Amino acid sequence: MDRGRIREGSKILIYLGGHTHERGVGILFDVTAAKSLGSWCPISDRVVVVKLVAKPSNLGIVQVYAPTSDSEDVEIEKFYEEIEKAKGYLKSRDIIIIMGDFNAKVGMKE
C-alpha cells in the first residue's frame, strides 16, 4: 500500500492507496489548514484519520472511500470496523467529521 504526504505549492495531500487503483483515499489541505495539521494515521486504503489542532477543540477528520454495495459483506463490515478504529485515535472532546465517498446509489432499483 502506498501512503504519504505530498506538498505541491500551497497544498498538502495526505493519501493512502492500493496498487490496483481500485482503492485509495486522500485529503487535500490548503496552506492555511495545513498549518493546523497535528497528526495523521493511515488506517487502510479506505480510511485515513487526520487531526487538526484548533481551539476550543481539536478537529478530527475521518476521510473514507467505501466499498460498493456489490462488495462482499465481510469487506463492508471490515470498512465500518476501520471507521470505528479511526475514531479511536481521536479524543471524546474532539470535533469529529466523517466524510468521503460512501458509494451511495441514487435512483430506481431495476
KEDO-295661 format. One record per residue: residue in three letters; residue number from 1; x, y, z of N, C-alpha, C, O, CB in turn. Coordinates in Angstrom, 1 decimal. Glycine has a CB too. Layout:
BEGIN
- ala|NUM|X|Y|Z|X|Y|Z|X|Y|Z|X|Y|Z|X|Y|Z
...
This chain:
BEGIN
- met|1|0.8|-1.2|0.0|0.0|0.0|0.0|0.9|1.2|0.0|1.8|1.4|0.8|-1.0|0.0|1.2
- asp|2|0.6|2.2|-0.9|1.3|3.4|-1.0|0.7|4.4|0.0|-0.6|4.4|0.1|1.4|4.0|-2.4
- arg|3|1.5|5.2|0.7|0.9|6.2|1.6|2.0|7.3|1.7|3.2|7.1|1.5|0.5|5.6|2.9
- gly|4|1.5|8.5|2.0|2.4|9.6|2.2|1.8|10.9|2.3|0.6|11.1|2.4|3.4|9.5|1.1
- arg|5|2.7|11.9|2.3|2.3|13.3|2.4|3.1|14.0|1.3|4.3|14.0|1.3|2.6|13.9|3.9
- ile|6|2.3|14.7|0.5|3.0|15.4|-0.6|2.6|16.9|-0.5|1.5|17.3|-0.3|2.5|14.9|-2.0
- arg|7|3.7|17.7|-0.7|3.4|19.2|-0.7|3.7|19.6|-2.1|4.7|19.4|-2.7|4.4|19.9|0.3
- glu|8|2.7|20.3|-2.6|2.7|20.9|-4.0|2.3|22.3|-4.0|1.1|22.6|-3.8|1.9|20.0|-5.0
- gly|9|3.2|23.2|-4.0|2.9|24.6|-3.9|2.3|24.9|-2.6|3.0|24.7|-1.5|1.9|25.0|-5.0
- ser|10|1.1|25.5|-2.5|0.5|25.8|-1.3|-0.5|24.7|-0.8|-1.3|25.0|0.1|-0.3|27.1|-1.4
- lys|11|-0.4|23.5|-1.3|-1.3|22.4|-1.0|-0.5|21.3|-0.4|0.6|21.1|-0.7|-2.2|22.0|-2.2
- ile|12|-1.2|20.6|0.5|-0.6|19.3|1.1|-1.7|18.2|0.9|-2.8|18.4|1.3|-0.2|19.5|2.6
- leu|13|-1.2|17.1|0.4|-2.1|15.9|0.2|-1.6|14.8|1.1|-0.4|14.4|1.1|-2.1|15.5|-1.3
- ile|14|-2.5|14.3|1.9|-2.3|13.1|2.7|-3.0|12.0|1.9|-4.2|12.1|1.6|-2.8|13.3|4.2
- tyr|15|-2.4|10.9|1.6|-3.0|9.8|0.8|-2.6|8.4|1.2|-1.5|8.2|1.8|-2.7|10.1|-0.6
- leu|16|-3.5|7.5|0.9|-3.2|6.0|1.0|-3.8|5.4|-0.2|-4.9|5.8|-0.6|-3.8|5.4|2.3
- gly|17|-3.2|4.4|-0.8|-3.8|3.8|-1.9|-3.3|2.4|-2.2|-2.2|2.0|-1.8|-3.5|4.6|-3.1
- gly|18|-4.1|1.6|-2.8|-3.7|0.3|-3.2|-3.0|0.3|-4.5|-2.9|1.3|-5.2|-5.0|-0.6|-3.3
- his|19|-2.4|-0.8|-4.9|-1.6|-0.9|-6.1|-2.5|-1.2|-7.4|-2.0|-1.1|-8.5|-0.6|-2.0|-6.0
- thr|20|-3.8|-1.6|-7.2|-4.6|-1.9|-8.3|-5.5|-0.7|-8.8|-6.2|-0.9|-9.8|-5.6|-3.0|-8.0
- his|21|-5.4|0.4|-8.1|-6.1|1.6|-8.5|-7.6|1.4|-8.4|-8.4|2.2|-9.0|-5.8|2.1|-9.9
- glu|22|-8.0|0.5|-7.6|-9.4|0.3|-7.3|-9.8|0.9|-5.9|-11.0|1.0|-5.6|-9.8|-1.2|-7.3
- arg|23|-8.8|1.2|-5.1|-9.0|1.7|-3.8|-8.1|2.9|-3.6|-7.2|3.2|-4.4|-8.7|0.6|-2.7
- gly|24|-8.3|3.6|-2.6|-7.5|4.8|-2.3|-8.3|5.9|-1.6|-9.5|6.0|-1.9|-6.8|5.3|-3.5
- val|25|-7.6|6.6|-0.7|-8.3|7.7|0.0|-7.3|8.8|0.2|-6.1|8.5|0.4|-8.9|7.2|1.4
- gly|26|-7.7|10.0|0.2|-6.8|11.1|0.4|-7.6|12.3|0.9|-8.8|12.4|0.8|-6.1|11.4|-0.8
- ile|27|-6.9|13.3|1.4|-7.5|14.5|1.8|-6.5|15.6|1.5|-5.3|15.5|1.8|-7.8|14.5|3.4
- leu|28|-7.0|16.7|0.9|-6.1|17.8|0.4|-6.4|19.0|1.3|-7.5|19.4|1.5|-6.4|18.1|-1.1
- phe|29|-5.3|19.6|1.8|-5.4|20.8|2.6|-4.7|22.0|1.9|-3.7|21.8|1.2|-4.7|20.6|3.9
- asp|30|-5.3|23.2|2.1|-4.6|24.4|1.6|-3.5|24.7|2.6|-3.5|24.2|3.7|-5.5|25.6|1.3
- val|31|-2.7|25.7|2.3|-1.6|26.0|3.2|-2.1|26.5|4.6|-1.4|26.2|5.6|-0.7|27.1|2.6
- thr|32|-3.2|27.2|4.6|-3.7|27.7|5.9|-4.1|26.6|6.8|-3.8|26.5|8.0|-4.9|28.7|5.7
- ala|33|-4.9|25.6|6.3|-5.4|24.5|7.0|-4.2|23.6|7.4|-4.2|23.0|8.5|-6.4|23.7|6.3
- ala|34|-3.2|23.5|6.5|-2.1|22.6|6.7|-1.2|23.1|7.9|-0.6|22.2|8.6|-1.2|22.6|5.5
- lys|35|-1.3|24.3|8.2|-0.6|24.8|9.4|-1.1|24.3|10.7|-0.4|24.2|11.7|-0.6|26.4|9.4
- ser|36|-2.4|23.9|10.7|-3.1|23.3|11.8|-2.9|21.8|11.9|-3.4|21.1|12.9|-4.5|23.6|11.8
- leu|37|-2.3|21.2|10.9|-2.2|19.7|10.8|-1.4|19.2|12.0|-0.2|19.5|12.1|-1.6|19.3|9.5
- gly|38|-2.0|18.5|12.9|-1.3|17.9|14.1|-0.7|16.6|13.8|0.5|16.4|14.0|-2.3|17.8|15.2
- ser|39|-1.5|15.6|13.4|-1.1|14.3|13.1|-2.0|13.6|12.1|-3.1|14.1|11.9|-0.9|13.5|14.4
- trp|40|-1.6|12.5|11.5|-2.5|11.7|10.7|-2.1|10.3|10.9|-1.0|9.9|11.2|-2.4|12.2|9.2
- cys|41|-3.1|9.4|10.7|-2.9|8.0|10.9|-3.6|7.2|9.7|-4.8|7.3|9.5|-3.5|7.5|12.2
- pro|42|-2.8|6.5|9.0|-3.4|5.6|8.0|-4.0|4.4|8.6|-3.3|3.6|9.3|-2.3|5.2|6.9
- ile|43|-5.3|4.2|8.3|-6.0|3.0|8.9|-5.9|1.9|7.8|-5.6|0.8|8.1|-7.4|3.4|9.3
- ser|44|-6.3|2.2|6.6|-6.3|1.3|5.5|-6.3|2.1|4.2|-6.3|3.3|4.2|-7.5|0.3|5.6
- asp|45|-6.4|1.4|3.1|-6.5|2.1|1.8|-7.9|2.6|1.5|-8.3|3.0|0.4|-6.1|1.2|0.7
- arg|46|-8.8|2.5|2.6|-10.1|3.1|2.5|-10.4|4.1|3.6|-11.4|4.8|3.5|-11.1|1.9|2.6
- val|47|-9.6|4.2|4.6|-9.8|5.1|5.7|-8.5|5.7|6.2|-7.5|5.1|6.4|-10.5|4.3|6.9
- val|48|-8.6|7.1|6.4|-7.4|7.8|6.9|-8.0|8.8|8.0|-9.1|9.3|7.7|-6.6|8.5|5.8
- val|49|-7.3|9.0|9.1|-7.8|10.0|10.1|-6.7|11.1|10.2|-5.5|10.8|10.3|-8.0|9.3|11.4
- val|50|-7.2|12.3|10.2|-6.3|13.5|10.3|-6.8|14.3|11.5|-8.0|14.5|11.7|-6.3|14.3|9.0
- lys|51|-5.8|14.8|12.3|-6.2|15.7|13.4|-5.6|17.1|13.2|-4.4|17.2|12.9|-5.6|15.1|14.7
- leu|52|-6.5|18.0|13.2|-6.2|19.4|13.1|-6.2|20.1|14.5|-7.2|19.9|15.2|-7.1|20.2|12.1
- val|53|-5.2|20.8|14.9|-5.1|21.5|16.2|-5.9|22.8|16.0|-5.6|23.6|15.2|-3.6|21.7|16.6
- ala|54|-6.9|22.9|16.9|-7.8|24.1|16.9|-8.2|24.4|18.3|-8.0|23.6|19.2|-9.0|23.8|15.9
- lys|55|-8.9|25.5|18.4|-9.4|26.0|19.7|-10.9|26.3|19.5|-11.2|27.0|18.5|-8.6|27.2|20.3
- pro|56|-11.8|26.0|20.4|-11.5|25.4|21.7|-11.4|23.9|21.7|-11.0|23.3|22.7|-12.7|25.8|22.6
- ser|57|-11.6|23.2|20.5|-11.5|21.8|20.4|-10.7|21.5|19.2|-10.8|22.2|18.2|-12.8|21.1|20.5
- asn|58|-9.9|20.4|19.2|-9.3|19.9|18.0|-10.3|19.3|17.1|-11.4|18.9|17.5|-8.2|18.9|18.4
- leu|59|-10.0|19.2|15.8|-10.9|18.7|14.8|-10.3|17.4|14.2|-9.1|17.4|13.8|-11.1|19.8|13.7
- gly|60|-11.1|16.4|14.3|-10.6|15.1|13.8|-11.4|14.8|12.5|-12.7|14.9|12.5|-10.9|13.9|14.8
- ile|61|-10.7|14.6|11.4|-11.4|14.3|10.1|-11.1|12.8|9.8|-9.9|12.4|9.7|-10.9|15.2|9.0
- val|62|-12.1|12.0|9.6|-12.0|10.7|9.1|-12.5|10.7|7.6|-13.7|10.8|7.3|-12.9|9.6|10.0
- gln|63|-11.5|10.5|6.7|-11.8|10.5|5.3|-11.9|9.1|4.8|-11.1|8.3|5.1|-10.7|11.3|4.5
- val|64|-13.0|8.8|4.1|-13.3|7.4|3.7|-13.6|7.2|2.2|-13.9|8.2|1.5|-14.4|6.8|4.5
- tyr|65|-13.3|6.0|1.7|-13.8|5.6|0.4|-14.3|4.2|0.6|-13.6|3.2|0.7|-12.6|5.6|-0.7
- ala|66|-15.7|4.1|0.6|-16.4|2.9|1.0|-16.4|1.9|-0.2|-16.3|2.3|-1.4|-17.8|3.2|1.4
- pro|67|-16.5|0.6|0.2|-16.7|-0.4|-0.9|-18.1|-0.2|-1.5|-19.0|0.3|-0.8|-16.4|-1.8|-0.3
- thr|68|-18.3|-0.7|-2.7|-19.6|-0.6|-3.3|-20.5|-1.6|-2.6|-20.1|-2.5|-1.9|-19.5|-0.8|-4.8
- ser|69|-21.8|-1.4|-2.9|-22.8|-2.4|-2.3|-22.7|-3.8|-2.9|-23.2|-4.7|-2.4|-24.2|-1.8|-2.5
- asp|70|-22.0|-3.9|-4.1|-21.7|-5.2|-4.7|-20.6|-5.9|-4.0|-20.4|-7.1|-4.3|-21.4|-5.0|-6.2
- ser|71|-19.9|-5.3|-3.1|-18.8|-6.0|-2.4|-19.3|-7.0|-1.4|-20.5|-7.0|-1.0|-18.0|-4.9|-1.6
- glu|72|-18.4|-7.9|-1.0|-18.8|-9.0|-0.1|-19.1|-8.4|1.3|-18.5|-7.3|1.6|-17.6|-10.0|0.0
- asp|73|-20.0|-9.0|2.0|-20.4|-8.5|3.3|-19.2|-8.4|4.3|-19.1|-7.4|5.1|-21.4|-9.4|4.0
- val|74|-18.2|-9.3|4.2|-17.1|-9.2|5.0|-16.3|-7.9|4.8|-15.8|-7.3|5.7|-16.2|-10.5|4.7
- glu|75|-16.1|-7.5|3.5|-15.4|-6.3|3.2|-16.1|-5.1|3.7|-15.5|-4.1|4.2|-15.2|-6.2|1.7
- ile|76|-17.4|-5.1|3.6|-18.2|-3.9|4.1|-18.2|-3.8|5.6|-18.0|-2.7|6.1|-19.7|-4.1|3.6
- glu|77|-18.2|-5.0|6.3|-18.1|-5.0|7.7|-16.7|-4.5|8.2|-16.6|-3.7|9.1|-18.4|-6.4|8.3
- lys|78|-15.7|-4.9|7.5|-14.3|-4.5|7.8|-14.2|-3.0|7.6|-13.5|-2.3|8.4|-13.3|-5.2|6.8
- phe|79|-14.8|-2.4|6.6|-14.8|-1.0|6.4|-15.4|-0.2|7.6|-14.8|0.7|8.1|-15.6|-0.6|5.1
- tyr|80|-16.5|-0.7|8.1|-17.1|0.0|9.2|-16.3|-0.2|10.5|-16.3|0.7|11.3|-18.5|-0.5|9.4
- glu|81|-15.7|-1.3|10.6|-14.7|-1.5|11.8|-13.5|-0.6|11.7|-13.1|-0.1|12.7|-14.2|-3.0|11.8
- glu|82|-13.1|-0.3|10.5|-12.0|0.6|10.3|-12.4|2.0|10.6|-11.5|2.8|11.2|-11.5|0.6|8.8
- ile|83|-13.6|2.4|10.4|-14.1|3.7|10.8|-14.1|3.8|12.3|-13.6|4.8|12.9|-15.5|4.0|10.2
- glu|84|-14.5|2.8|13.0|-14.5|2.8|14.4|-13.1|2.9|15.0|-12.8|3.5|16.0|-15.2|1.5|15.0
- lys|85|-12.2|2.2|14.3|-10.8|2.2|14.7|-10.2|3.6|14.6|-9.5|4.1|15.4|-9.9|1.2|13.9
- ala|86|-10.6|4.3|13.5|-10.1|5.7|13.2|-10.6|6.6|14.3|-9.9|7.4|14.8|-10.6|6.1|11.8
- lys|87|-11.9|6.4|14.7|-12.5|7.3|15.8|-11.7|7.0|17.1|-11.7|8.0|17.9|-13.9|7.0|15.9
- gly|88|-11.2|5.9|17.3|-10.4|5.6|18.5|-9.1|6.4|18.6|-8.6|6.5|19.7|-10.1|4.1|18.5
- tyr|89|-8.6|6.9|17.5|-7.4|7.7|17.6|-7.7|9.2|18.0|-6.8|10.0|18.2|-6.7|7.7|16.2
- leu|90|-9.0|9.5|18.1|-9.4|10.8|18.5|-9.9|10.8|19.9|-10.3|9.8|20.4|-10.5|11.4|17.5
- lys|91|-9.9|12.0|20.5|-10.4|12.1|21.9|-11.9|12.5|21.9|-12.4|13.0|20.9|-9.6|13.2|22.7
- ser|92|-12.6|12.2|22.9|-14.0|12.4|23.0|-14.3|13.9|22.9|-15.5|14.2|22.5|-14.6|11.8|24.3
- arg|93|-13.4|14.7|23.3|-13.7|16.2|23.3|-13.4|16.8|21.9|-13.7|17.9|21.7|-12.9|16.9|24.3
- asp|94|-12.8|16.0|21.0|-12.5|16.5|19.6|-13.8|16.6|18.9|-14.8|15.8|19.1|-11.5|15.5|18.9
- ile|95|-13.9|17.5|17.9|-15.0|17.6|17.0|-14.6|16.6|15.9|-13.5|16.7|15.3|-15.2|19.0|16.4
- ile|96|-15.5|15.7|15.6|-15.2|14.6|14.6|-16.1|14.7|13.4|-17.3|14.8|13.5|-15.4|13.2|15.3
- ile|97|-15.5|14.8|12.2|-16.2|14.8|10.9|-15.8|13.5|10.2|-14.6|13.2|10.0|-15.8|16.1|10.1
- ile|98|-16.8|12.8|9.8|-16.6|11.6|9.0|-17.1|11.9|7.6|-18.3|12.2|7.4|-17.3|10.3|9.6
- met|99|-16.2|11.9|6.6|-16.7|12.4|5.2|-16.0|11.5|4.2|-15.0|10.8|4.5|-16.3|13.9|5.0
- gly|100|-16.5|11.6|3.0|-15.9|10.9|1.9|-16.9|10.3|0.9|-18.0|10.8|0.8|-15.0|9.8|2.4
- asp|101|-16.5|9.4|0.2|-17.3|8.7|-0.8|-17.8|7.4|-0.2|-17.1|6.4|0.0|-16.5|8.4|-2.1
- phe|102|-19.1|7.5|0.1|-19.8|6.3|0.7|-20.4|5.4|-0.3|-21.1|4.4|0.0|-20.8|6.7|1.7
- asn|103|-20.2|5.7|-1.6|-20.7|4.9|-2.7|-22.2|4.6|-2.7|-22.6|3.5|-3.0|-19.9|3.6|-2.8
- ala|104|-22.9|5.7|-2.3|-24.4|5.5|-2.3|-24.9|5.5|-3.8|-24.3|6.0|-4.7|-25.1|6.7|-1.6
- lys|105|-26.0|4.8|-3.9|-26.6|4.7|-5.2|-27.9|5.5|-5.2|-28.7|5.3|-4.3|-26.8|3.2|-5.7
- val|106|-28.1|6.3|-6.2|-29.3|7.1|-6.3|-30.1|6.6|-7.5|-29.6|6.3|-8.5|-29.0|8.6|-6.4
- gly|107|-31.5|6.6|-7.3|-32.3|6.2|-8.4|-33.2|5.0|-8.2|-33.1|4.5|-7.1|-31.5|6.0|-9.7
- met|108|-33.9|4.6|-9.2|-34.8|3.5|-9.1|-34.0|2.2|-9.2|-33.1|2.1|-10.0|-35.9|3.5|-10.2
- lys|109|-34.4|1.2|-8.4|-33.7|-0.1|-8.5|-34.3|-0.9|-9.6|-35.6|-0.9|-9.8|-33.9|-0.9|-7.1
- glu|110|-33.5|-1.4|-10.4|-34.0|-2.2|-11.6|-34.1|-3.6|-11.3|-34.6|-4.4|-12.2|-33.1|-2.0|-12.8
